[in-house]
Amino acid sequence: MRRKLVVGNWKMVGTLARNKVLLEGVLAGVRDLRNADCAVCVPFPYLAQAQSLLQGSSIGWGAQNLSQHAEGAYTGEVCAGMLVDFGCKYAIVGHSERRNLYQESDEVVAAKFDTALKAGLQPILCVGETLAEREAGVTDEVVARQLDAVLNRAGVKALAKAVVAYEPVWAIGTGKTASPDQAQAVHAFIRQRVAKLDGQVAQGLCILYGGSVKAANAVELFSMPDIDGGLIGGASLIAEDFVAICRAGQK
């Protein structure tokens, strides 16, 4: 059986003081968590703080992005090796905000995925459709295109060491949430598409849902057969809410 995973994406939010209170609250709240995993992906400047506070605990940490280049003259970029230096386990790639605000193409996302994997990080590959794409009935085509870019570059076996996160763009930060049945349908589509290439990898693949997950809806979402946890935005910034979502993963 796949273990549930709950990952907090802090986005561009945080201060040293606020982070300390938040992480200490989460640490206390999940201390006895046994049947689910949790992690936080923090802004680059706070990786050292996350490492200091979380090392030795059951909570993993990671970054929200990384360069597709190993090193070099790329001012302002952060490479996979730097993340490894700070003990990161995860790196989010292809988040819709990176795709939409910074024009990251499917090919760039695939390159970042490959770079993260080769450095020993576990990439969290984000896929998902906009409201216009959902209303046009092309959700499956969009998700397939985004997923296939990675499969074509890294191969299906790479997904055995990765996580996929389905994030309907129209439900991120809007307060709207895909119904459990809507989310399950896309998760099942992802698993079935991978299964066509490798059934064993598909069966073990952790597929998270991200789109305004809250303590109030987490249990119902996580009860779906192909939803293996969540990639949590706003609620991950409130210790009580994030802990409640993590606990929903073990029910």
C-alpha atoms as one frame of an Amber mdcrd trajectory, in Angstrom:
protein
   0.000   0.000   0.000   1.250   3.487  -0.880   1.992   5.764   2.093   0.332
   9.132   2.088   2.605  12.155   1.662   1.743  15.756   2.558   4.093  18.496
   1.355   3.828  22.164   2.283   4.730  24.718  -0.386   5.395  27.990   1.414
   5.833  29.889  -1.866   7.414  33.355  -1.329   6.346  33.711   2.296   8.314
  33.637   5.537  10.673  35.288   7.996  13.153  33.656  10.340  10.926  34.376
  13.330   7.687  33.207  11.715   9.312  30.110  10.288  10.642  29.074  13.683
   7.210  29.264  15.282   5.608  27.454  12.350   8.136  24.630  12.180   8.158
  24.114  15.925   4.369  23.877  15.837   4.442  21.337  13.030   7.161  19.312
  14.748   5.096  19.102  17.921   1.938  18.237  16.014   3.296  15.364  13.948
   5.633  13.885  16.519   3.528  10.728  16.824   2.613  10.477  13.132   3.381
   6.930  12.018   1.477   6.053   8.855   2.029   9.138   6.698   4.974  11.304
   5.654   5.187  15.078   5.625   7.623  17.665   4.301   7.967  21.391   3.659
   9.375  23.144   0.600  10.690  26.505   1.738  12.170  29.575  -0.006  15.882
  29.217  -0.777  17.091  31.635   1.958  15.451  29.490   4.636  16.877  26.104
   3.671  19.574  26.372   6.333  16.956  27.143   8.973  14.788  24.224   7.857
  17.790  21.911   7.940  18.762  23.085  11.416  15.285  22.704  12.898  14.157
  19.557  11.089  17.226  17.334  10.872  16.746  14.195  12.918  12.958  14.545
  12.754  10.433  12.717  10.593   9.753  15.849   8.531  11.534  16.189   5.206
  12.376  19.467   3.507  13.047  20.688   0.026  13.032  23.561  -2.446  10.338
  25.047  -4.645  12.451  25.208  -7.793  15.958  24.614  -9.130  18.033  25.312
 -12.223  18.246  22.749 -14.988  22.002  23.481 -15.130  24.512  21.725 -12.889
  26.537  24.916 -12.309  27.967  27.881 -14.183  27.347  31.499 -15.122  23.629
  31.631 -14.330  23.309  34.621 -12.019  20.530  34.268  -9.485  19.958  30.565
 -10.094  20.256  27.694  -7.603  21.483  24.269  -8.722  20.635  20.798  -7.480
  24.011  20.307  -5.807  23.389  23.347  -3.619  20.081  21.873  -2.478  21.785
  18.606  -1.632  24.283  20.555   0.500  21.354  21.707   2.638  19.978  18.214
   3.096  17.008  18.636   0.782  15.045  15.534  -0.118  12.546  17.164  -2.489
  12.481  19.747  -5.267   9.252  20.989  -6.824   9.435  21.269 -10.613   6.882
  22.635 -13.045   4.593  24.366 -10.569   1.903  26.244 -12.477   3.243  29.554
 -11.189   6.616  28.749 -12.733   4.992  27.657 -15.972   2.656  30.652 -16.205
   4.562  33.540 -14.597   8.052  32.582 -15.776   7.147  30.820 -19.025   8.794
  27.523 -18.142   8.071  25.164 -21.025   7.383  21.455 -20.741  10.923  20.877
 -22.028  12.495  23.092 -19.345  10.437  21.374 -16.658  11.565  17.981 -17.952
  15.193  19.131 -17.844  14.785  20.319 -14.257  13.180  17.013 -13.322  16.089
  15.113 -14.846  18.681  17.321 -13.130  17.023  16.918  -9.736  16.805  13.160
 -10.100  20.446  12.781 -11.141  21.522  14.774  -8.069  19.688  12.387  -5.765
  16.716  14.647  -5.097  13.129  13.455  -5.333  11.380  15.715  -7.845   7.755
  16.648  -7.270   6.440  17.109 -10.803   3.441  19.430 -11.004   0.895  19.028
 -13.785  -2.518  20.568 -14.282  -4.899  22.515 -16.457  -6.231  26.075 -16.460
  -9.924  26.888 -16.124 -10.149  27.580 -19.854  -8.599  24.201 -20.617 -10.968
  22.387 -18.265 -13.979  24.148 -19.754 -12.723  23.222 -23.228 -12.623  19.572
 -22.180  -8.894  19.136 -22.765  -7.739  18.376 -19.206  -6.447  14.910 -20.121
  -4.590  16.217 -23.172  -2.869  18.960 -21.155  -1.856  16.646 -18.319  -0.670
  13.995 -20.803   1.493  16.532 -22.644   3.115  17.748 -19.426   3.696  14.208
 -18.172   4.946  12.893 -21.519   7.648  15.584 -21.704   9.218  14.056 -18.603
   8.619  10.463 -19.672  10.227  11.099 -23.050  13.329  12.631 -21.477  13.846
  10.618 -18.299  11.945   7.394 -18.993   9.133   5.783 -17.014  11.512   4.193
 -14.487  12.414   7.698 -13.299   8.929   8.035 -11.815   9.789   5.290  -9.333
  11.993   7.882  -7.620   9.664  10.853  -8.055   6.296  12.247  -7.022   3.619
  13.668  -9.301   1.306  16.436  -8.090  -1.930  17.187  -9.928  -2.778  20.847
  -9.435  -5.756  22.234 -11.333  -4.595  25.805 -11.906  -8.117  27.125 -11.415
  -8.148  25.766  -7.849  -4.817  27.184  -6.633  -5.264  30.055  -4.201  -8.823
  30.670  -5.396 -10.669  28.872  -2.642 -12.143  26.592  -5.297 -11.389  22.913
  -5.027 -11.919  20.124  -7.482 -14.458  17.719  -6.080 -12.988  14.447  -4.828
 -14.450  12.728  -7.896 -12.979  15.325 -10.280  -9.547  15.031  -8.664  -9.722
  11.228  -8.573 -10.544  11.093 -12.285  -7.348  12.946 -13.229  -5.227  10.997
 -10.739  -6.559   7.752 -12.220  -5.783   9.045 -15.720  -2.170   9.770 -14.702
  -1.729   6.345 -13.135  -3.268   4.611 -16.142  -1.025   6.503 -18.548   2.065
   5.451 -16.614   0.720   1.894 -16.357   0.723   1.598 -20.133   4.506   1.862
 -19.927   5.178   0.115 -16.621   2.491  -1.307 -14.367   4.765  -1.710 -11.360
   5.945   1.896 -11.466   2.348   3.071 -11.852   1.180   1.054  -8.882   3.875
   2.533  -6.633   3.665   6.101  -7.952   2.761   8.705  -5.330   0.305  11.193
  -6.862  -0.544  14.225  -4.741  -3.486  16.580  -5.126  -2.851  20.300  -4.842
  -5.615  22.857  -5.143  -6.896  24.596  -2.001  -6.587  21.510   0.206  -7.725
  22.324   3.729  -8.218  20.445   6.970 -11.944  20.388   6.236 -11.670  18.546
   2.910  -8.419  16.599   3.265  -9.921  13.386   4.653 -12.452  13.126   1.826
  -9.862  13.896  -0.855  -7.288  11.497   0.587  -9.873   8.709   0.751  -9.943
   8.507  -3.047  -8.085   5.414  -4.323  -5.557   7.260  -6.489  -4.974  10.351
  -4.310  -1.876   9.716  -2.221  -1.693  12.965  -0.278  -1.432  16.652  -1.001
   0.788  19.525  -2.065  -0.431  22.239   0.266  -0.138  25.990  -0.284  -1.792
  28.478   2.063  -2.780  25.963   4.730   0.866  24.911   5.130   1.604  28.334
   6.643  -0.639  27.646   9.646   0.784  24.933  11.870  -2.569  23.721  13.198
  -4.058  23.426   9.707  -1.010  21.736   8.199  -0.821  19.243  11.066  -4.519
  18.423  10.634  -3.943  17.744   6.924  -0.923  15.566   7.695  -3.033  13.625
  10.175  -5.745  13.193   7.544  -3.179  11.207   5.604  -3.084   8.410   8.158
  -6.842   7.888   8.439
